[in-house]
Amino acid sequence: MIGRREIRDSASRVSLTPHVVEKDYVLGWMLAGISAHTALRDSWVFKGGTCLKKCFFETYRFSEDLDFTLQDGSHLDDHFLTQTFSEIGEWIYEHSGIEFPSHLQTFDIYTNPRGRVSCQGKVSYRGPVAPRDLPRIKLDLTADERLVRTPQRVSVFHPYSDAPETGIDVLAYAYEELFGEKVRALAERTRPRDLYDVVNLFRNVDALPSASALSEVLRQKCEFKGINVPVLADLERHRVELEGLWQNMLAHQLPTLPPYKSFWDELPAFFDWLGGGSAPASLAAYVGGAGELVLRRRDLHLLVSNQTQSVIEIIRFAAGNRLLVELTYGDSRRLIEPYSLRQTQAGNIVLHAWNTDKNEHRSYRVDRMQNARVTQRTFIPRYAVELSPQSPASFG
């Protein structure tokens, strides 16, 4: 098990509390344990916001629960789950030192509104910084889902020093199925995190599936649930409620909470595209110097200091959420739109950005950056944002 210092350093780097980062760390090991269990490895399909964070976009909102669709409904049994998670807890303790006290796990088997069996589990853990009252992971398990696309085995992002040498992988929803589920959830339960996820996925032009592919997934998802395919007008009546819940339900998962309006205002373009309208513009990358190499590497920390990595993570988050950054550089402050991190032929790592004060392009050496602060001011990109460390494969 890693120590408190690594958790705290990571928390400082991403501007979140140690307890949020500790849970992210434990979630990674829980996914490793589930994948290592022979009864679950090829039967439980990972989905939801935590799947987006752990398998597709690590520069994303932190999530707290694990959601699975079970392809074997017989697993929704209290005795099976209790025995299985005792075994998983032993495996995780052996490999990481994280404790999952077996007497502090519960599985509530219930009948959902469709008359089918589902389960909510709660598993307590003792990690590097866990308090006396142990935190818990919530498991949302159901066999009552229609899988439209074939699940795929994907790598789990676990940016901690005790990651298994062979990595962690898990069976997960296909990307367009995750997207479709989020759109259906936005219409059905209308929670801030669903709005945040749908707009972020729509903004990620490099990974955007075709509108027809997403529409077909969404149609089948809604048909199975017995609801209409959502349109923008269906969400209008929830607008005030969503705005009121934005702070309380999202702020603890993000280094800085983006303005609600910047997300709500993007829904018309999303629904227009989904209905056959124009796709979001695919912007050209900034043309830098000759031989520059774009850096999206997960292991960027091997090239820069911890302090610099902290600044870069702040900038990455801001870029993904279309927020301006107040950059302290050379003892002065600049307000910038961040676009691309690159390595020059001379070996320097630079950030390409638009300086809003001077209204012109600027590049900044990352080793000379002193600090960065995410602001609440949004921007409309003028170049492709190349700061996401990972994107899913392209879809046809």
N, C-alpha and C positions, 0 to 999 in steps of 0.2 A: 504494500500500500504506500502511496506517495505521502509525503509529509504535509503539515499545515502550510509550510512556507511556499510550496509549489502551488497549492490552492490559492493562497493569498496573492502570490505574484501573478497568477493567471487572472484572478479577480481584478487586480489593479490594471492589468493590461486591457481588459475588456470593459472596465468601468462598471462592474456589478459587484454585489455582495459575495463574500466567500461561500455563504450557504447556497446561493444559486449555482455557483461554479461547482461546488462539491456535489450537488445533485446531478449536474451534467456529467461529472466524472463517474458517479455511481451508475447512472443510466447506461453509460458505455459498457461497464462491466456486467450489468444485468442483461444487456443485449448479447454480450459474449456468452453468458451462461445459458440463455435461452437457445442460442444457435448451437451450442455444444451439446445440448440435450437431444438424444436421438429421437425421442418421441415428438419433439417440437420443431426440430430444425427445418424440416421440409413440409410442415403442416401449418405453422403459425405465420401469418403474413402481416408484416409491420406496415403501419399507415399513420396518417395524422401529422400534426405540426412537428412533433418530435422526430418523425421520420424525415421531414424536410430538412430539419436542422442537422441531424446526425448522419444523413446519407447523401444529401444533395447540395446544401448550401450552408457551410459552417459559419459564414458571416451572416447570421440570421438571428431572429429572436430566440432566446432560450426558452425551452419548453419543459414541462414538469411531469407529464404522464406518458405512459406507454399504451398505445392503442393497437390491437391486433384483430384481424379477422381469422377465425379458426376454420380450417378446411375439414376438420374432424369434430363434429358437434358433440361427440361423446366426451371430449375433454372438458366440457362445461359441467364438471362434477366436483363437489367440494373435496371428496376424498382424493381424487386424482390430482387436483390442483395443490392441495396441502402437501401431499407426498412429493410431487414433482418439484415444487418450489423449495422444499426442504433439501432436496438433492441439488438443485441449482445453487442454493445458498452455500452448501458445503463446497461445491465446485468453485464458486467465486472466492470464498474464504481461502481455499487452498492456493488459488492462483494470484490473489491480490491482497488478502488480509482484511477485506471489508466484511463486517459481520452482518448477518441477517437473522436475528433471533427467531427461531421457528415459532415460539409462542406469541410473537407479535406480528403474525400475518393472518389476515382474514379474507374470506372469499364469499361475497354476497351474491348468491345465485337468485335471479329474479326473472319474472316474465315481463318482457318489454311490451310496448303498446301494440305491437303486431301479433302478440300472443306467442312469441318465440322466446326461448331461454337465452339469457345473456348473463354477464357477470361483471361485478366491480370488485377488484381485489385491492388490498392495501398491505404493503410489505414494508416494514420498518428496517432501517439500516443504521449502522454505526460506522461512520467514515472518519476521515482525518480531522474534521472540525465539528463533528456532530455534537450538539448539546446534550444535556442529561435527558431531556425529553426527545427521544429519537425521531428524526424526520421520517417521512414515508414516501414511497413511490406508489402512485395509483395506477392500477392496470384496468383498462377497459377492454373487455373480451366479448366478442360476439361471433356467432356463426350465421347470423341473419344479415348477410350482405351478398350482393351479386358482384362477382369478380368479372369485369368486362374485358380486361387485358390480362395476359399471362404474367404472373408475378416474376420478378427478376431478383437474382442474388446480387447484392450491392455491398460495397465496403462501408464500414461505419467509421466516422471521423472521431478519433479518440486522441486528442492532442496532449497526452500526458506521458510522463517518462516511463510508466510501467506498462505501456501498451504491449500486448503479446507480439512476439517477433513475427508471427505469421499474420498479424492483423486480426481484425474482427469483421465478419460479414454476416448478413442477415437476409432472409427472404422478405422482399418488400413489394408494395404496390408499384406498378409502372408509373412513370412520372405523370403522364396524361391522366391516369386514373386518380392519382393524388390530387391533381388540379381539379378534376371533375367532382371529386368528393368535397373539396373545399367550396366550390360554387354551390353544390347542393346544400351543404351545411350552412352557408351564408343565408340561403333562402329559408331553410327549415328552422334554424335556431337563432340566427342573426346575432352573433356575438362579435365583439371587436376583433378578436384574434382571427376570425374568418375573413373579415374585411381586410385586415392587414395582410393576410396570406394571399388572398385572391389578387389584390393589387400588386403585390410584390412579384407574384408569378407572371402576371400580365406584363409587368415592366421588364422582365428578364427576356428580352427579345431573342437572345442567342439560343435559348432553350424552349421558346414558345412552340407548342405543337400547332398543327393546322387547326383553324376554327372548326372545320368539318369533323376532324377526329375528336376534338374536345366536345363538340355538340353531341356526337353520337354516344360518347361515354356518359355525358350528363343526362341525355334522354333515357338511357337504360337505367341509370341510377335512380332517377326520379320516378320512372315507371315502376321499378321494384318497390319503392317506398310509397307509391300511391299518391304522389304529389305532382303538380304541374311543373314543367320546366320554368325556372324563374325568369322574369324580365325586370327591368329597372323599376317599373311602377310598383312591383310587389314589395320592394324594400323601402319605398318612400315613407310608409307609415311607421317604420322603425327608426327613422333618421335621428330623431331627438333622443330616443332611448340609447342608441348606439353611441352618440356623442357623450351622453351622460356617463356611460360605463367605460369610455375609452381610457381614462386615467387609471381607474381602480383595477381594471382587468389586464392592462398591458404594461404599465410603467415598470413593474418589477422584473419584467422579462427583457428589458431593453436598456442599453446604456443611456439613451436619451429618447424620450417619447416624441415621435414626429407629430405635427399638428393633424388633428382628425380631418380637417377640411381638405388637406392635400391628398388624402386617400379617398374620401367620399367623392370628391370632384373628378376622380379618374374612372368612376364606375360607368358613366355614360359612354365613354370611349370603349370600355371593355365590352359592354353589352352590344354596342354597335358592331364591333368586330366579331363577336360571337354569333351575331345574326347575319353575318355575311358582308359586313362593311369593311372599311379599310383597316389593314393591320397597322400596328404601331410602327413608326419609322425606324428603320435599321440605320443608325447613324454611322458615319465613317469615323474611324479612329484618327486621333491627332497624328499628323505626320511629323515625327521627331527627327532626330539626327540619324545619320547613316549608321547602320549596324546595331541600332538599339534593340535590346531584347526585352519583350514584355514579360513582367514577372507576375505570375498568379500562383506561385508555388506555395503549397501547404507548409513546407519546411523553410520558409523565409527566415525564420528565427536563427537558422544556421549562418546567415549572411550578415545579420545586424545585431546590435546590442539589445538587451532587454528593454531599455528605455526607448530605443528607436522602434522596436516592435510594438510597444504600447501605443506610441503615436500613430503607427501605421494602422493598427487595429481600429483606433478611433476614426481615422480617415476612411477606412474601408466601410465601416458601418454608415458613416455620413453619406458616402457616395451611393451605397445601396438604397438609402432612404431619401435621396435627393435633397440633402440638407447641406447648407454652407458650413464651412469649417473656418474657425478663427485660428490661424496658424501663427505660432510664435517662432520667428526665424531671424537669426542675427540680431537678437534683442529688440526686434520690432514686430508688430502684428500685422498680418495680412488676412483679409477675408477672401476665401477662395472656393471655387467649384473644383473638386478633385476628379481626375479622370484616369490617369494611367501611371503605373509604377514600372520603371524600366531600368535596365542596366546598360550603361554606355560602353563603348569600345574601350574606354580608359578604365573600366571596372567600377565606376561610381554608380550608385543607385539613386535615381532621381524620380521625383513626383512631377508629372505634368499636370498643370492646373490652370484655371482661368482666374486671374486676380481681378476681383470685382471693383476694387478701388481705382485701379488704373485702367480697367476695361481692356485687358490684353492678356495673352498667354504668358505664363511664366513657368520655369522649371526650378525645382528646389532639391538640393542634395539632402537625402534623408539623414545623413550623419550630422547635419547642421540644424536639424529641426530640434527645437527645445520643448515644445508643447503643442497640443492641439485640443481644441474644444468644439464640440458639435453645437451648432446654434439651432434655433427654431425656425430659421429662415430657409425656405425651400428654393430650389432652382430647377429650371427646365434644361436638360442636358443639350449642349451644342455639339458634343462629340460622343462617341461610344464610351461608356463607362467600363473600363477594363480592370477593375479592382477586385472583382469577385475571385477568390482563389480556386473555385471549382464551378463548373456548370455541367448539367447532364448532357448526354449525347443529343444530337439534333434529331428531330422527329419529322417524318414526312406527313 
